[in-house]
Every structure is written in structure tokens, then in C-alpha cells.
């Protein structure tokens, strides 16, 4: 699949998985490191590599006038892949952001598990979101990814933005307010939770526009 051109202000569904469909998150700390990586590289310039910052190799100096490359609205980390719903805010922002995230996390993962080579299956996949309806369906699709996981049935999956949509708690880097504003907070039949959980995808045409993780 050829990715669309990226334009500032536009929304995109981003997906990538491990090479040969291998697991890219082996434990809790891998998930947390990937989330930290998303947060660290969503703005530019960065004063150092995330690994140096975490080890304290270079003294952190606050950078004034950092540019927000992308804004993240939904995320979900699955054992062998991840989904993001993001908006580009600066020229080349999505490509630069995802390149840095992939490079940083691959270095971390390869060092930890004593492996070499690529971790992700080529370049990420992306689809342009052109309507409000498509935007909401993508958010639903991303948040429903965890539902088939038997070990999390009836529990809140912690490596997704969905718990923050349910609680209303502010996330450190994921903007949940924009999509939540489409839904009622008082009518239980019109809440975001009811939209996500009580029905499958409403429109088969929209479902066909979503990224197929089995490709």
C-alpha cells in the first residue's frame, strides 16, 4: 500500500507491525518505553536522543520554541503491532516523527533482547481520514483492537488511549477531548463508550477503508 501525501492539519490512521509479524512488545516495560518514545519525539527539535536523556549522559536543557510535529488522538499497542490516529501539524511532521520513533525503539529493543536488524515490517502504513464519520470509525476500530484478547476480557487494557476516554482523565500526550466532544456525557445511549462497545462498524464501506492488519 502506497501512503498518501501528508498535509498539515489532516488526520491519518497509522499502522505498523513487527517484521515477520513478530512480537514487538514483550513485557510491560516495552509498552511503557514505546509510549515514552511517542511522547519524546512528537516535538522538535529534541535536545538529545531519548536513550541519552534516560541515562543522564547529557544534561537536559529545556528547549524553547519546540514545534509540535503531530498531535495524537488515539493509540493502541498490541503484541505485534501498533495503531495511531494522528494529525500532522508541521511540514514533514508525520514522517519525521515516525522515523525517530522507529529508530529509537528499535535500538532499545535490540539492545535489550540482544538482536540485530530491523524490528518493524518496512515503512509504516497510513490512510488519510477525510470525513468526521471516518474519523470516529477509525477511533472505534483502534480502541476495539484489544477486545479479542482473552486475558484482558472484562478488564481495562492499559496500553491504549481508551481508558482515558472512559475516565476523562487527561493523558500526558494524547488529546482525548476532540473526539469526545462529538458525544454526550449525560445520555448513556450517546456516549463514546456506547459508540465503541455496543455495535460493530456501522458502515461496511468505512470498514473497507481501515488498514487491514493481516495484509
C-alpha positions in Angstrom: 0.0 0.0 0.0 1.4 3.4 -1.0 0.9 6.0 1.7 -0.9 9.2 0.8 0.9 12.6 0.8 0.9 14.1 4.3 -0.6 17.6 4.7 -0.7 19.8 7.7 -4.0 19.8 9.5 -5.1 16.5 8.1 -5.8 13.3 10.1 -4.3 9.9 9.4 -4.6 6.3 10.6 -1.1 5.0 11.1 -0.2 1.3 11.5 3.0 -0.8 11.6 3.9 -4.2 12.9 6.9 -6.3 13.7 9.0 -7.9 10.9 7.7 -11.4 10.1 4.7 -10.5 12.4 7.0 -11.0 15.4 6.1 -9.5 18.8 7.5 -6.0 19.4 6.2 -5.7 23.0 7.4 -8.5 25.2 6.6 -7.1 28.6 5.1 -4.1 30.5 8.3 -2.1 30.2 8.5 -2.4 26.4 5.0 -0.9 26.2 5.9 1.9 28.5 9.1 2.6 26.7 7.3 2.9 23.4 4.7 5.3 24.8 7.6 7.4 26.3 9.2 7.4 22.8 6.0 8.7 21.2 5.9 11.5 23.7 9.5 12.4 23.4 9.7 12.6 19.6 6.3 14.3 18.9 8.0 17.7 19.2 11.2 19.1 17.5 13.9 19.9 17.9 14.8 17.3 20.6 17.9 18.2 22.8 19.2 14.6 22.6 18.3 11.0 21.9 15.8 9.5 24.3 18.3 6.9 25.4 20.9 9.5 26.4 18.2 11.5 28.3 17.1 8.5 30.2 20.7 7.5 31.2 21.5 11.1 32.1 24.5 11.1 29.7 23.7 14.6 28.6 22.3 17.2 30.9 18.9 18.1 29.8 18.4 21.7 28.8 14.9 22.9 28.2 14.4 23.8 24.5 12.3 26.9 23.9 10.0 27.2 20.9 9.7 23.5 20.2 7.4 22.7 17.3 4.7 20.1 17.8 5.1 17.8 14.7 2.0 15.7 15.3 -1.0 15.5 17.6 -2.0 12.1 18.8 -5.7 11.4 19.3 -5.8 7.6 19.8 -3.3 4.8 20.2 -3.3 1.1 20.8 -0.2 -1.1 21.3 -0.9 -4.8 20.5 1.7 -7.6 21.0 3.0 -7.4 17.4 1.7 -4.1 16.0 0.5 -0.6 16.9 -2.2 1.8 15.7 -2.2 5.6 15.9 -4.7 8.2 15.0 -2.7 11.4 14.5 -2.8 14.8 12.9 0.1 16.4 11.1 0.9 19.9 12.4 4.3 20.7 10.8 5.7 20.1 7.3 7.1 16.6 7.1 6.0 16.0 10.7 4.5 12.5 10.4 7.4 11.1 8.5 10.0 12.6 10.8 8.1 11.6 14.0 7.7 8.0 13.0 11.2 7.7 11.7 12.6 8.8 15.0 10.2 6.6 17.0 11.1 3.5 15.0 14.8 4.2 15.1 14.8 4.9 18.9 12.5 1.9 19.9 14.4 -0.5 17.6 17.7 0.5 19.3 16.2 -0.1 22.7 14.6 -3.4 21.7 17.6 -4.8 20.0 19.9 -3.9 22.9 17.5 -5.4 25.5 16.9 -8.6 23.6 20.4 -9.0 22.1 19.3 -9.0 18.5 20.2 -7.1 15.3 18.4 -5.8 12.3 15.0 -4.3 11.5 12.3 -4.6 14.1 9.4 -3.2 12.0 8.0 -4.6 8.8 9.2 -1.8 6.5 7.7 1.7 6.4 4.6 2.4 8.3 1.2 2.3 6.6 -1.1 5.3 6.6 -4.6 6.2 5.4 -6.0 9.7 5.1 -9.1 10.5 7.1 -11.3 12.8 5.1 -14.6 13.0 7.0 -15.8 13.2 10.6 -17.6 9.9 10.2 -14.5 8.2 9.1 -12.5 9.8 11.9 -14.9 8.4 14.5 -15.0 5.0 13.0 -11.1 4.9 13.0 -11.1 5.8 16.6 -13.6 3.0 17.3 -11.6 0.5 15.2 -8.3 1.3 17.1 -10.0 1.0 20.5 -11.7 -2.2 19.7 -8.4 -3.9 18.7 -7.9 -5.2 22.3 -11.4 -6.7 22.7 -10.4 -10.2 21.3 -7.5 -10.5 23.8 -8.8 -13.2 26.2 -6.5 -12.3 29.1 -8.0 -8.8 29.2 -11.7 -9.7 28.9 -13.7 -7.5 31.3 -10.6 -5.5 32.3 -9.2 -2.2 31.1 -6.3 -2.6 28.7 -3.6 -0.2 29.9 -1.7 0.2 26.6 -4.4 2.0 24.8 -5.9 5.5 24.9 -9.4 4.0 25.5 -9.2 4.1 29.4 -8.6 7.8 29.2 -11.7 8.3 27.0 -13.7 6.4 29.6 -12.4 8.1 32.7 -12.0 11.6 31.3 -8.5 11.8 32.9 -6.0 13.9 30.9 -3.3 11.9 29.2 0.3 13.3 29.0 0.4 13.4 25.2 -2.9 12.0 23.8 -5.7 14.5 23.2 -9.0 12.8 24.1 -11.1 16.0 24.2 -11.5 16.5 20.4 -13.2 13.1 19.6 -15.0 13.1 22.9 -16.7 16.4 22.0 -18.7 14.6 19.4 -20.6 12.6 22.1 -22.9 13.2 25.0 -21.6 12.9 28.6 -25.0 12.6 30.1 -27.1 10.4 27.8 -25.8 6.8 28.3 -27.1 5.9 24.8 -25.0 8.6 23.1 -21.7 8.3 25.0 -18.4 7.5 23.3 -18.3 4.2 25.3 -21.7 3.1 23.8 -20.4 4.0 20.3 -17.3 1.9 20.7 -18.7 -1.1 22.6 -22.4 -1.7 21.7 -22.1 -2.3 18.0 -19.8 -3.4 15.2 -18.8 -1.0 12.5 -21.9 0.8 11.2 -20.8 1.1 7.6 -19.1 -1.8 5.6 -17.7 0.8 3.2 -16.0 2.6 6.1 -14.6 -0.7 7.4 -13.1 -1.3 4.0 -11.2 2.0 4.3 -9.5 0.9 7.5 -6.0 -0.6 7.5 -6.1 -4.4 7.4 -3.6 -5.6 9.9 -3.5 -9.0 8.2 -2.1 -7.7 4.9 
